[in-house]
């Protein structure tokens, strides 16, 4: 059985899909529960992805709407507590969003040339939340260029003037540009860079007639409130945009035995009440297992990556989507995260003050930049505070106060640590705390584990 190989550990894998069962009549309740458990791991990232896609591009009346599909939609500011379209948002790099519908034809993306020393990227994420590829600083330098993004089955020649092709296995996708903001006064430069991001259909790029339009889609509304009650309806809706890859054909056929299949109705006709109840129970069990496994994680490594890196790692992919969807692959960014202090106690700003100290010469080793961001652990969103300070990052180093030995100590607490320490204060919620460190373009010593992030230490009771 697939789930027998999974357990609740971060290293668990599904067995090879070739071992999955062939299509069969509707199974008995016990087997249906097991199939649903496994299908929930598989489908959770798709539904979580759709929750953001819907808010960003499909709900014009919503508070998180950024703009239409297949268009670059710039947000010329860093994220604040008002931004709730994605959990654990980064507040270092203003975003530009490009939600992709690749059914009719590919999209040509343009990145402008930018100055050396500034980081920018386009993270291309398929509907499964795999990081299919990156455009920008790490892979392409800062010289800009044009790139083709194509869906499954596209077999055209590389168009003239296009540096390279990125091909996805899903017809819908999410992608986002990150543009480094060096300081608040730098925002106009970021806006100028964002103005150079372009997306156009391949036919328009080539100056040719457009192909027939893809059929319109009746996108079902989704919200946090409807996510769980309608999970399987959303899963079936989304799977129609994910043609089964050969390695997963048998796995998808197994899911279909209980009616979990692309474009199918939910609940499917003829599914016995006891089997339907077993499917719901299997999904609930899987969701709990994802959350329990995620609670043990201290790093993003293993939760985000390419389709090849994440092949078979359905639990890990679901953990990444639950804990911080759209996390970068390790070679792009590593995310040490904190839920516990050095003594293993849950971080809570209503009980304690905390410190995070970088000893002399031990700042995070990166080729781009690093940051430490504060979150409300209950909501996974940024924390409102009087300073409007949601993170401390490497561009702020000249303004930070040094310790007597030359190190840097950050103060993580709800109340001000005092005027003499306020430059190093990262305001915390008056309750459970979540802290994420971001290491953009990490150096080898981060990836091989020879540099480890410092622990968060308790610094007395909260005031």
Buried (B, 14 or more C-beta within 10 A) or exposed (E): BBBEBBEEEBEBBBBEBEEBBEEEEBBEBEBBBBBBBBBBBBBBBBBBBBBBBBBBBBBEEBEBBBBEBBBBBBBBBBBEBEBBBBBBBBBBBBBBBBBBBBBBBBBBBBBBEBEEEBBBBBBBBBBBBBBBBBBBBBEBEBEBBBBBBBBBEBEEEEBEEBBEBBBBBBBBBBBBBBBBBBEEEBBEBBBEBBEBBBBBBBBEBBEEEEEEEEEEBEBBEBEEEBBEEBBBBBBBBBBBBBBBBEEBBBBBBBBBBBBBBBEBEBBBEEBEEEBBBBBBBBBBBBBEBBEEBBEEBEBBBBBBBBBEBBBBBBBBBBBBBBBBBBBBBBBBBBBBBBBEBEEEEEBBBEBBBBBBBBEEEBBBBBEBBBBBBBBBBEBBBBBEBEEEBBBBBBBBEEEBEEEEEEBBBBBBBBEBBEEEBBBBBBBBBBBBBBBBBBBBBBBEEBBEEEBEBBBBBBBEEBE
